[in-house]
C-alpha cells in the first residue's frame, strides 16, 4: 500500500467527493443560460470555485503527512525523482485520456456545427501542446481551453515540483511558533493574487495567477499538517478541542454559510483550513457520518469526476442547443442536472477503473528502476492507491 493510502483520512476523502460534485453543479449552471437560476440564487453554488482551493490545501495536507518528514530530514539520493514519478503516475494518465477525448470532440466539429466555434479556433494546436506538457496554468497559454478543469492539475503539478522546498521551510523546529504569522502571510498572498489579477474573487484566477494561487493554498495545507502533527505528538488539548464533533460541525456550517453569503475568498479558504484540521483530528460522530461507504466511494472517484465532467457538459450543451433550443427551466433544468450528474458519475466509475488505476500502475511499472529502492513510494508489489491522494485537486479535484 502506498504511503499516501496509509495516510488516508476517510472523512476528508468523502468531503473531496462532495466538493467535486459541487464543482459540477457550478459549471452546469454556466451551460444552461438563464433557464436555471441556481447560480444566482444559491451562493453555495456560485462560489463553488473555492472548492478547488480546498483541493489544493488537502493535497498539501496529505502529502505533508506522507512525505514531508523525509524531505526535511534529508531525503536519500534519488528520492525526489521517485516522488515526482509517483505524482506524475497519479495525475497524468487520466489527464492524457480526457485531453484526447476533447481532441476527438474538436475533430467532430468538422461534421457538426457546434456553438458557432470553428474547429481549433479556441482550442488551438499550440495550446494543446501546453496542455500535453501540463504547463497551461504556468502563464504559457490561455488555460481556459481544451479540458478546462485541467488548469488546476497543471498548477498542482507545479506544487509537486516545489514540495521539497515547502517541506524544508515549514518543517523547521520553530515553524509551529511562527504558524500564525505564516498563515496570515499566506492569506495576504491570496489577497494579493486577487488584486493583481484585477478580479474581485479567485474565480477567474486560472491563468497567470493560477500557479501562485495553488502554491499558497498548497503551502497552507502543509502548514496545518505541520501543526496537526505537532499537536498530536505532544498530545496538546487544542487538538482534542479542534477535533471535537462540535468543532467539525461548526467548521462545516461556517464554510457553507461563507459560500452562501459570499465571504471574502481568502477568509473562506481560512475556514476550509479549519474544516480540514477538524475532520483530520475527529474521532467521533463526524468521522462516522463521513465514513459511510457511498461517500468514501464518491471521494475515490472524485479525480475522475473532476476531469471527466467537462466533456459531459460539452455533450449536454449540444443537446441543450439542438434539442431544447436553449429553452428549459424550472423542474426540467433540475432533471437535466440530475441526468448530467448521473452521466458524469457513470463515466467517472469507468475512467477510475480502467484509466486511473491501471494507468498509475503502468507508469510505475515502466519506471521500475526509479521505484525499487523508494521507501514509502509505490512499488511493483504494492496495492494500488486507494484515494488518499489528491484532488483533483485535487482538485483533484486534485487529490494529494
Backbone torsions as a table, in degrees:
resi	resn	phi	psi	omega
1	UNK	NA	138.9	-177.7
2	UNK	-70.7	159.8	178.9
3	UNK	-61.0	-40.2	179.1
4	UNK	-62.9	-38.3	179.8
5	UNK	-65.8	-38.7	178.1
6	UNK	-67.2	-24.1	-179.6
7	UNK	-91.0	6.8	-177.1
8	UNK	-61.3	134.9	172.8
9	UNK	-113.6	104.5	-167.6
10	UNK	-56.7	-43.1	178.4
11	UNK	-57.6	-35.2	178.5
12	UNK	-73.3	-33.6	173.5
13	UNK	-60.4	-45.3	179.2
14	UNK	-63.4	-43.2	-179.5
15	UNK	-64.3	-33.3	176.5
16	UNK	-62.1	-38.5	177.2
17	UNK	-65.5	-43.1	178.0
18	UNK	-64.3	-36.6	177.7
19	UNK	-64.6	-40.2	178.6
20	UNK	-62.3	-40.9	177.4
21	UNK	-63.8	-37.1	178.1
22	UNK	-62.8	-37.1	177.6
23	UNK	-66.5	-39.4	176.4
24	UNK	-59.9	-44.6	179.9
25	UNK	-61.2	-41.2	178.6
26	UNK	-60.5	-49.7	-176.3
27	UNK	-71.3	-29.5	177.7
28	UNK	-61.4	-40.6	-179.1
29	UNK	-65.3	-26.7	177.4
30	UNK	-71.3	-18.8	-174.8
31	UNK	-110.4	24.9	-179.5
32	UNK	-131.9	14.2	180.0
33	UNK	57.0	-138.8	179.1
34	UNK	-98.2	10.2	-176.8
35	UNK	-66.0	-33.2	-179.5
36	UNK	-122.9	119.7	-171.6
37	UNK	-90.1	14.7	-175.2
38	UNK	-57.7	-39.5	-178.3
39	UNK	-62.5	-33.9	-177.7
40	UNK	-85.6	-32.8	-175.4
41	UNK	-90.5	-27.5	-176.5
42	UNK	-112.1	102.7	178.3
43	UNK	-62.0	-28.7	178.8
44	UNK	-60.5	-35.8	176.2
45	UNK	-77.8	-45.3	-175.5
46	UNK	-61.2	-33.0	-178.8
47	UNK	-101.1	22.0	-179.2
48	UNK	-66.8	-14.7	177.9
49	UNK	-61.3	-20.8	-179.3
50	UNK	-72.8	-12.8	174.6
51	UNK	-67.5	-21.7	174.6
52	UNK	-65.5	-38.7	175.5
53	UNK	-64.9	-35.6	173.9
54	UNK	-60.7	-43.5	178.2
55	UNK	-58.8	-45.4	-179.7
56	UNK	-60.4	-46.2	-179.7
57	UNK	-64.1	-44.1	-179.3
58	UNK	-62.4	-37.1	177.7
59	UNK	-62.8	-45.7	177.3
60	UNK	-62.0	-37.9	-179.8
61	UNK	-65.4	-49.1	-176.5
62	UNK	-69.1	-42.0	178.0
63	UNK	-67.8	-30.7	173.9
64	UNK	-62.8	-44.3	176.6
65	UNK	-59.3	-39.8	-171.1
66	UNK	-82.7	-38.4	-165.7
67	UNK	-132.2	-15.3	-170.5
68	UNK	-61.7	-40.4	-178.0
69	UNK	-60.7	-37.4	-179.7
70	UNK	-67.2	-41.3	179.1
71	UNK	-69.4	-38.8	-179.3
72	UNK	-63.3	-37.0	-177.4
73	UNK	-82.8	5.0	-178.2
74	UNK	90.1	90.6	-175.8
75	UNK	-67.3	147.1	177.5
76	UNK	-62.9	161.4	-179.0
77	UNK	-55.4	132.6	176.9
78	UNK	84.5	-5.9	-177.0
79	UNK	-65.9	-38.5	179.8
80	UNK	-61.1	-43.9	178.4
81	UNK	-61.5	-40.9	179.8
82	UNK	-67.4	-37.4	176.3
83	UNK	-61.4	-46.4	-179.0
84	UNK	-63.0	-41.8	178.4
85	UNK	-62.1	-42.2	-179.2
86	UNK	-65.0	-36.1	177.9
87	UNK	-70.5	-41.8	178.3
88	UNK	-63.2	-39.1	178.2
89	UNK	-63.0	-30.5	-178.4
90	UNK	-74.0	-37.6	-170.9
91	UNK	-105.9	-27.8	-166.2
92	UNK	-78.3	-40.1	-176.9
93	UNK	-55.2	-47.5	-179.7
94	UNK	-68.7	-39.2	177.0
95	UNK	-57.0	-45.3	-178.8
96	UNK	-64.4	-45.1	-178.0
97	UNK	-63.7	-45.7	-179.8
98	UNK	-65.9	-35.4	177.4
99	UNK	-63.9	-41.8	179.0
100	UNK	-67.3	-34.5	176.4
101	UNK	-65.8	-40.2	175.7
102	UNK	-64.4	-35.5	176.0
103	UNK	-61.3	-41.7	177.0
104	UNK	-63.0	-39.9	177.9
105	UNK	-63.8	-35.8	178.5
106	UNK	-67.2	-40.5	178.1
107	UNK	-65.7	-30.8	179.9
108	UNK	-66.2	-18.6	179.0
109	UNK	-63.4	-21.6	177.9
110	UNK	-65.8	-20.8	179.7
111	UNK	-107.4	-20.0	-177.2
112	UNK	-129.0	132.1	173.2
113	UNK	-74.0	123.8	-171.8
114	UNK	-127.9	104.4	172.8
115	UNK	55.5	25.4	177.6
116	UNK	71.2	12.0	-178.8
117	UNK	-102.3	114.7	175.5
118	UNK	-63.3	155.4	179.1
119	UNK	-57.3	134.4	175.2
120	UNK	60.5	26.0	175.1
121	UNK	-84.6	-49.0	175.5
122	UNK	-88.2	-48.2	177.8
123	UNK	-87.2	87.7	-173.0
124	UNK	-84.5	157.6	176.2
125	UNK	-58.5	-36.6	179.8
126	UNK	-64.5	-43.1	179.3
127	UNK	-70.2	-28.3	175.8
128	UNK	-60.7	-40.9	179.3
129	UNK	-63.6	-41.2	178.0
130	UNK	-62.9	-40.4	177.1
131	UNK	-65.6	-39.5	179.6
132	UNK	-61.8	-35.8	-179.7
133	UNK	-88.5	-1.1	-179.6
134	UNK	60.5	39.6	178.2
135	UNK	-121.5	14.9	-174.5
136	UNK	-66.0	-23.1	-180.0
137	UNK	-98.5	10.7	-179.2
138	UNK	-97.1	16.9	-180.0
139	UNK	85.7	7.4	-176.9
140	UNK	-79.5	-27.5	-174.1
141	UNK	-157.0	-176.9	175.5
142	UNK	-79.7	113.5	-174.4
143	UNK	-76.0	-17.4	-176.4
144	UNK	-81.6	48.6	179.6
145	UNK	-135.5	173.2	-179.6
146	UNK	50.0	-128.0	179.1
147	UNK	-87.3	92.5	-171.1
148	UNK	-47.6	-48.5	-176.1
149	UNK	-60.2	-16.8	-176.2
150	UNK	-70.6	-7.5	176.1
151	UNK	-57.4	-37.6	-177.6
152	UNK	-72.1	-29.5	176.4
153	UNK	-68.3	-39.2	176.3
154	UNK	-61.9	-45.1	179.5
155	UNK	-64.1	-41.0	-179.0
156	UNK	-69.0	-30.7	174.5
157	UNK	-59.1	-39.2	175.0
158	UNK	-62.8	-37.7	178.4
159	UNK	-66.5	-37.5	177.1
160	UNK	-60.4	-42.3	-179.1
161	UNK	-65.2	-30.4	-179.1
162	UNK	-90.3	0.1	-173.3
163	UNK	-54.4	-46.1	-179.0
164	UNK	-59.1	-36.0	178.8
165	UNK	-64.0	-45.3	178.3
166	UNK	-62.6	-41.7	-179.8
167	UNK	-62.1	-40.5	179.8
168	UNK	-65.3	-41.9	-176.6
169	UNK	-76.7	-42.5	-172.3
170	UNK	-88.6	-14.9	-179.6
171	UNK	-99.9	14.9	174.9
172	UNK	-66.4	151.5	-177.2
173	UNK	-55.1	-34.1	-176.4
174	UNK	-89.5	0.6	-176.8
175	UNK	-56.0	-42.3	178.8
176	UNK	-59.6	-34.0	180.0
177	UNK	-65.9	-33.5	-178.2
178	UNK	-93.3	10.3	-172.9
179	UNK	-58.3	-45.2	-177.9
180	UNK	-61.2	-45.0	-179.9
181	UNK	-65.4	-42.1	179.3
182	UNK	-64.6	-43.4	179.7
183	UNK	-61.3	-44.2	178.1
184	UNK	-64.4	-36.5	178.9
185	UNK	-65.3	-39.2	178.6
186	UNK	-66.0	-41.5	178.1
187	UNK	-65.8	-39.3	176.7
188	UNK	-63.7	-35.3	176.6
189	UNK	-62.3	-42.0	177.1
190	UNK	-62.9	-41.3	177.5
191	UNK	-61.3	-39.0	179.0
192	UNK	-67.0	-38.6	177.9
193	UNK	-61.0	-43.4	178.4
194	UNK	-60.3	-47.2	-176.3
195	UNK	-66.6	-43.7	-176.9
196	UNK	-68.2	-25.6	179.7
197	UNK	-89.3	-1.1	173.6
198	UNK	72.0	21.8	178.8
199	UNK	-121.7	147.0	-178.8
200	UNK	-74.6	-14.9	-178.9
201	UNK	-134.7	179.5	177.2
202	UNK	-84.5	-3.8	-172.3
203	UNK	-58.9	-40.5	-177.0
204	UNK	-93.4	4.6	-179.7
205	UNK	-86.0	75.0	179.5
206	UNK	-127.1	4.8	-179.9
207	UNK	-108.0	-112.5	-176.3
208	UNK	-61.8	-29.9	-178.5
209	UNK	-92.0	0.8	-174.8
210	UNK	-64.9	-42.7	-178.0
211	UNK	-66.7	-47.9	174.6
212	UNK	-58.9	-39.5	177.7
213	UNK	-57.4	-48.1	-179.6
214	UNK	-65.5	-44.9	-177.6
215	UNK	-61.6	-39.3	178.8
216	UNK	-66.2	-45.1	177.9
217	UNK	-63.8	-44.4	-178.5
218	UNK	-61.9	-45.1	177.2
219	UNK	-63.2	-36.6	176.3
220	UNK	-62.4	-41.2	176.8
221	UNK	-62.7	-39.7	178.1
222	UNK	-67.8	-36.0	179.3
223	UNK	-64.5	-46.8	179.9
224	UNK	-69.3	-27.1	173.2
225	UNK	-64.6	-43.9	178.8
226	UNK	-59.5	-44.8	179.5
227	UNK	-66.9	-38.8	178.3
228	UNK	-61.2	-45.6	-179.4
229	UNK	-66.8	-39.6	179.3
230	UNK	-64.5	-42.7	179.3
231	UNK	-66.0	-38.6	179.4
232	UNK	-68.8	-38.5	-178.3
233	UNK	-65.5	-38.1	-176.5
234	UNK	-98.8	5.0	177.7
235	UNK	51.2	50.3	-178.0
236	UNK	-76.7	141.5	-179.9
237	UNK	-59.0	-27.6	-178.5
238	UNK	-60.5	-33.9	179.9
239	UNK	-66.1	-39.9	178.0
240	UNK	-63.3	-41.5	-178.8
241	UNK	-66.3	-46.9	-177.4
242	UNK	-71.9	-23.0	178.7
243	UNK	-91.8	7.3	-179.9
244	UNK	-72.5	160.9	177.0
245	UNK	-60.7	-38.5	-179.6
246	UNK	-62.2	-43.2	179.7
247	UNK	-64.4	-44.4	179.9
248	UNK	-62.0	-43.3	179.7
249	UNK	-64.4	-44.2	-179.6
250	UNK	-65.2	-39.3	179.5
251	UNK	-64.2	-44.5	179.4
252	UNK	-64.2	-42.0	178.5
253	UNK	-64.3	-42.2	-179.5
254	UNK	-63.2	-42.0	178.8
255	UNK	-64.4	-45.1	-179.6
256	UNK	-60.3	-45.2	-179.6
257	UNK	-68.1	-38.8	179.6
258	UNK	-62.9	-40.2	176.9
259	UNK	-67.9	-41.9	-177.7
260	UNK	-62.5	-41.6	-173.5
261	UNK	-103.3	7.2	171.0
262	UNK	70.5	43.4	174.0
263	UNK	-59.7	150.8	-178.6
264	UNK	-51.9	131.1	-169.5
265	UNK	-51.7	-48.3	179.3
266	UNK	-58.9	-31.3	178.3
267	UNK	-71.7	-34.9	174.8
268	UNK	-63.7	-40.8	177.6
269	UNK	-60.7	-39.7	177.4
270	UNK	-62.5	-40.9	177.6
271	UNK	-65.7	-36.1	176.5
272	UNK	-65.1	-34.3	175.3
273	UNK	-63.1	-41.1	175.6
274	UNK	-61.0	-43.6	-178.7
275	UNK	-62.2	-43.9	179.2
276	UNK	-61.2	-45.5	-178.9
277	UNK	-64.7	-42.3	-179.1
278	UNK	-63.6	-45.3	-179.3
279	UNK	-71.0	-31.8	178.2
280	UNK	-66.1	-34.2	-176.8
281	UNK	-92.3	-14.7	-173.5
282	UNK	-71.7	138.3	175.7
283	UNK	-127.0	16.4	-173.5
284	UNK	-111.2	-137.7	-174.1
285	UNK	-69.6	-33.4	179.1
286	UNK	-61.9	-42.4	178.3
287	UNK	-63.8	-42.3	-179.1
288	UNK	-64.6	-42.0	-177.4
289	UNK	-65.5	-38.0	-177.8
290	UNK	-91.2	5.6	177.6
291	UNK	-103.4	8.5	177.9
292	UNK	-61.3	138.7	-175.8
293	UNK	-51.5	-43.5	179.9
294	UNK	-61.5	-37.1	-179.6
295	UNK	-71.3	-40.3	177.7
296	UNK	-65.0	-40.0	177.9
297	UNK	-59.4	-41.5	178.5
298	UNK	-61.4	-38.3	177.9
299	UNK	-67.9	-37.3	-179.3
300	UNK	-62.9	-35.3	-178.5
301	UNK	-97.7	10.5	-173.4
302	UNK	-62.6	-35.5	178.7
303	UNK	-64.5	-41.2	176.5
304	UNK	-66.4	-39.6	176.1
305	UNK	-56.5	-46.6	-174.6
306	UNK	-65.6	-45.4	-177.1
307	UNK	-82.7	-26.4	-177.5
308	UNK	-79.6	-29.7	-163.8
309	UNK	-66.6	-26.0	-177.9
310	UNK	-66.4	-37.1	177.7
311	UNK	-65.4	-42.8	177.6
312	UNK	-62.3	-39.1	179.6
313	UNK	-67.4	-33.2	176.0
314	UNK	-64.2	-39.9	177.0
315	UNK	-65.7	-42.1	179.4
316	UNK	-61.2	-42.1	-178.6
317	UNK	-60.8	-38.1	177.2
318	UNK	-63.3	-42.8	177.2
319	UNK	-64.0	-42.7	-179.5
320	UNK	-59.3	-38.7	-179.0
321	UNK	-79.6	-44.7	-172.2
322	UNK	-83.2	-38.8	-174.9
323	UNK	-92.8	-47.7	-175.7
324	UNK	-95.6	-4.7	179.0
325	UNK	51.4	37.0	177.8
326	UNK	57.5	32.8	178.2
327	UNK	-127.0	91.3	178.6
328	UNK	-156.3	144.1	-179.0
329	UNK	-166.4	177.2	176.5
330	UNK	59.9	-130.1	-177.9
331	UNK	-61.6	-37.4	179.3
332	UNK	-60.2	-39.0	178.8
333	UNK	-66.7	-39.9	178.8
334	UNK	-63.6	-44.5	178.5
335	UNK	-64.6	-36.7	177.7
336	UNK	-63.3	-41.9	179.0
337	UNK	-63.0	-42.7	179.4
338	UNK	-63.3	-37.8	177.7
339	UNK	-66.3	-43.7	178.6
340	UNK	-63.2	-44.5	179.4
341	UNK	-61.6	-41.1	177.3
342	UNK	-61.4	-41.3	178.5
343	UNK	-66.2	-39.0	178.5
344	UNK	-63.6	-45.5	180.0
345	UNK	-63.6	-40.2	179.1
346	UNK	-63.7	-44.8	179.0
347	UNK	-66.1	-37.2	-179.7
348	UNK	-63.1	-39.9	178.0
349	UNK	-61.3	-42.9	-178.7
350	UNK	-65.6	-47.4	-176.8
351	UNK	-71.3	-32.4	175.9
352	UNK	-64.1	-41.8	-176.4
353	UNK	-76.2	-39.0	-171.1
354	UNK	-110.8	-6.4	178.5
355	UNK	-122.4	-58.3	-176.0
356	UNK	-56.6	-60.1	-172.9
357	UNK	-68.6	-51.4	178.1
358	UNK	-66.3	-32.3	178.3
359	UNK	-63.8	-42.1	177.7
360	UNK	-63.0	-44.1	179.9
361	UNK	-64.6	-37.9	-178.3
362	UNK	-65.7	-45.9	-179.9
363	UNK	-61.4	-43.2	-179.5
364	UNK	-68.5	-35.3	177.1
365	UNK	-66.2	-39.2	177.9
366	UNK	-64.8	-29.7	-178.1
367	UNK	-98.9	36.8	-177.2
368	UNK	-52.3	-48.2	-178.9
369	UNK	-60.6	-28.2	-179.3
370	UNK	-75.0	-31.0	-170.0
371	UNK	-92.6	-29.8	-162.8
372	UNK	-55.7	-38.5	-177.7
373	UNK	-101.8	27.3	-174.6
374	UNK	-100.8	91.8	178.0
375	UNK	-64.1	133.3	177.9
376	UNK	84.0	-1.2	177.0
377	UNK	-117.2	161.8	-173.4
378	UNK	-58.7	142.2	178.2
379	UNK	-129.7	179.3	-173.8
380	UNK	-59.7	-37.3	-174.8
381	UNK	-107.0	19.7	178.8
382	UNK	-83.8	161.8	174.5
383	UNK	-77.0	156.8	179.6
384	UNK	-67.8	156.1	176.0
385	UNK	-60.3	127.7	-176.2
386	UNK	-104.0	21.5	167.7
387	UNK	104.7	7.1	176.9
388	UNK	-65.9	-26.3	-175.1
389	UNK	-87.9	164.9	177.7
390	UNK	20.2	-174.9	-158.0
391	UNK	-126.0	-178.3	175.7
392	UNK	124.4	NA	NA
393	UNK	NA	NA	NA
394	UNK	NA	-97.8	-90.3
395	UNK	-49.3	-159.6	173.4
396	UNK	2.6	NA	NA
397	UNK	NA	144.1	-178.8
398	UNK	-87.3	123.8	175.4
399	UNK	-91.2	165.3	-174.3
400	UNK	-73.0	NA	NA
